[in-house]
């Protein structure tokens, strides 16, 4: 479920207990299963705009556009109802050729949020794996063929600190990067996308207090964090439907090309190419996300950081390709 956040300067955000929904997403559905709120001025409290069971009408959409309002909001407490209701409409949204691919992606992120959260909590990860495969296929359908630029997707994607946000962002970036590195086979791209959604599976064994800790981790906490690639790999390694490259994306996405990464400090030549791609976009999305204990970094600052570490932490060719792709407008 969506988490709430307060900036490190302790300024209370009036949207803390709300989840943003793009206005264009609401155009594609008949009814909304939650109250909708609007914020006309920054730092002002959201105002009730539309009751659950309805949606803005044509004139209201025009007024919102004229006012420059891109998002409406639902209460975090009602987000489960909203997400599940949107999921029921997702198929028709994804097949609607009049809706831009970026808007379809924005709708998909919210629609699968609760389903991802629920299946990730199950003892058996099978349902989450099935969902990852389904979402991976949709990501490739929406974003392959180079019609959407990475910068365009970044501008419309969510950047909050939630599992569904991170894994869908990373899956999308992975597909875009893979294509620019010469991988064009759709089956292969779907494998990459679904494994990217699975890459942090092992984090479900990490206490939330450690994941969201603002200060320095203790050695014991660091050890728990650094075990998550292996924990995820161990859960998936006996699955016959996952190939070697997918398993290595889960197992090696925190390895560094100079051999100083984790969990086993393998050097560049032993890191699978798919894992080297994932390492770059995983860090990019993590650093540009707003965490409970810090503001997000800009894409430019993250890319500068990655260029500085190209050849040590990251594969140099992959970084150069990603930076080039992100700089295209």
N, C-alpha and C positions, 0 to 999 in steps of 0.2 A: 504494500500500500504506500501511497505517497508520504514522504516524510516532511516535516516542517523545519524551518530554519530561521535562525536569527543571525545577522551579520556579526562579525567579530567586534564591531564597535558598539554592539548591544542596542542598536537602533531597532525598535520593534517594527516589523514589516506588517502593514495592514492586510497583506495577502497571505500571511503565515498559514492560516487554516483553510486555504482555498487552493484549488487546482485550476490552472489556466486551460481553456479550450478555445482553439481558433474559431473565429466566427465562420470562416469558410467551411470548417468541418460541420457546423450546424446546418449549413445550407443543404447538406446531403441526406439529412435524416428527417423523418416526419414528426416525431415527438422526442422529447428529451426527458429521461427518467430521473430528473433532479432539478431543483430550483436553479435558475441562472442569475448571476449577479454581474453588474457592470461597475467599472472604476473609470471615471472620466478624468480625474486628475491624479497625478502621482502622490502617494502618501495619504490619499483620501480613503475612507472606509468604503468597501464595495456596497452598492445599493441593489436591492432586489429588482430584477429586470423582467423575469419571465418565470412563471410557476411550472413546477414539474407536470408532465403530461401534455405540454404544448411546446412551442418553439417560437422564435421571432417570426413575424410575418414579413411579406415582401417590403412594405414600407419601413419597417424597423431595420431590416438589413440595409436599406438605402441610407437611413439616418445614421446607423453605426459606421458605414463606410465614409459618409460625409464628415463625421466627427473624428475620423482617424482611429477608431476603435478596432483593433485586430483580434483581441481576445475577450471572451466572457469567462466567468468563473463559476465553478461549482464548489460547494463545501466539501472539505476532505472527508467528512463523515458520510456524505452522500455519493462519494466518487465510485464506490462499488456498484451502486445502482446505475450510475451513468455509464461506466465502462462496459458493464454487461449488456446494457441496452444498445450501446454503440456496436458491440460485437455482433449482435443480431443483424445489424445493417451493413456490416463490413463487406460481405461478399458483393452486395449490389454497388457499394462505393468503389471497390477495387475494379469492378468490371465496367464502370461508367466511363466511357471514353472522353467525356466532356470535362472531367475533373483532372487537373494537372497531377503528374506523378508525385510532386512534392506534397500536395495537399492530401493525396491518398496515403502517403507515408505518415503524415501528421495524424490522420485519423486512425491508422493502424496502430501507432504507438499507444494511443489512449485505449483503443479497443481491446488490446491483448494484455493490458497492465494487470488487471485483477486475475486473469487466467494464469499469467506467468507467476504471480505472487502465490497463488493457491497451489499450483502444481510443483513449484519449487520447494514448498514446505512438506510435500509428501515424502514418506520414507523411501518409497520406490521412485526413482527419477525417471521412470519410463514415460509418464505422461508429459513431463517437461521436455524430454528428448523428442517426443512426437510433435509437440508444439514448436520446438526449435526447427525441426525439419519443415513443417508447414510454413512457418514465418520466413525461413531461409528461401523457400521457393518464391514467396511473394516479394521479398526484397529483390531478388534477381529479376523477376518480371517487371518490377517498377523501375529499377535503377540501372540495369545493364544497358548496353548499346550506347552509353555515353551521352544520352539525351539530357541528363541532369548533372550539373557540375557539382563537385564536392562543396564549393562555397555556397551554392544555392541551398543544398541540403542542410548545411550547417546553420544557415540563417533561419530555417523553418523548423529544425529539429528541437526537441526539448533538451535542456542542459541542467536539469535538476539531478539530485543525488538519489536515484532510484534504480533498482535492478533492471526494470523493463526499459527505462530510458537508455541506460548504458549499453546493454547488450544489443538493442535494436540499432542504436547509433553505430556501434562498432561493427556490427554485421554489414551495415550499409557502406560504411567507409571501406571495409575490407573488400567488398565487391568492386567498388569504384577503383580502388588501388590495384587490385588483381588484374582488372581489365587493362589498366594503363601499363602494367608490367608484362602484358602480352598473353594473359590467360583469357581466352574468349569462349571456350567450351561451356555451354550453359550448365551441363551436369556438374562440371568441376566447380563452377561458380556457386552452384547451390550447395555443394559440399562445404565450400569455404564459408558461406553465409551461415549455414546451420551450426557449424563448429564454432563460429564466432559467438553465436548466441549461447552456446554451451560453455564458453571458455572459463567463466567464473563459477561454474557449478560447485566447486570445492569451497567457495566462500560461505555456503549455507551451514558449514560446520564451525564458522567463526562467530563468537558472540558479538551482538550488535554494539555492545559497549566498546569493543576493541575496534571495530570497523569505523566507528564515528568518533574515536578518541581524538581530541584536538591537540594534545601534547605529545611529547616524545614517548614512543613505545618502550616498554621494558624488554629486556632480552627474551623473556618468556613469551610476551605478546608478539614480538617480532617473529619468533619461531612458529607460533600458531599461524600468523599471516603467511609466512613463506611456505607453509605446508599446503596451502590451498590448491596449487596446480597439481600436486601429486594426489591429493584427496579426490579431486575431480577426475583425474586420469584413472585412478583405481576404480571409480564407480562406472566408468565407461569402457574400460579396456576389454571387457568380455562381450561387448555388443558387436555382433557380426555385421551390422549395417553401417558401422563407422569404419572408414579406412585409416591407414597409417597417418596420412597428413592431418586428418581431423583430430586424431588422438594427440598428435604432437602440438597442434595449436593449443589444446587444453594444457598439456604438460610443459610446454616450453615457452609460453608467451612472456615469461619474466626472465628468461635467459638473456645474457648479453653476449655480443659477438666477441668481446675480449675475455670471456670465460668467468666473469665475476657475478653472474646472475644467480637465480635460484629456480628450481630446487636442487639441481645437481652440478651447476657451474660448467656446463658443456661449452666448448668453444664454437666459433662461427661455423666451421665446416660440418659440425654435428647438429646444428639447429636447422630444422626443416624450413624450407623457403616460405611456407604458409605461416609458420610461427614467427618468422622474421617480419612478415607483413603485419601480422596481428600485433606484434609488440609496438610498432610505430603508431597505429591508429588507436590502440588501447590507451597508451599514454596520452595521446592527443586529446581523446575524449575525456579521460579522467581529469586532466589539468584544466580543460575548458568548462568543466561542470562546476556548479556552485555547491560547495560542501557545507555541512552545518557549521563548520569552524573556520571557513575562509571564503573569500570571494573567488569567482572564476578568473582564470588567466585568459588573456586575449589569444586568438589563434596565432597572431604574429609573434607574440612572445614565446608561445609553445614551440612554434616552428623554429625560431632562433635557438631555443634550448636544444631541440633535436638536432639541428645542424651542428651545434657545438659538440654533441656527443655522437655524431655519425662516425662510424669506424671503431668506436669503443663500446658504447651501449647498444647502438642501433646499426643495422646494415646501411652502409652509406648509399648504395643505389636505391634502396627502398625509401630512405629519407628524401633524397633528391627528387624522386618520382612523386612522392606525396606533397612536398612543398610546391613543386611545379603544378600539380593538379589543383591544389588549393588556391594558388595565385591566379588561376584562370577565371575570368569573369565574362 
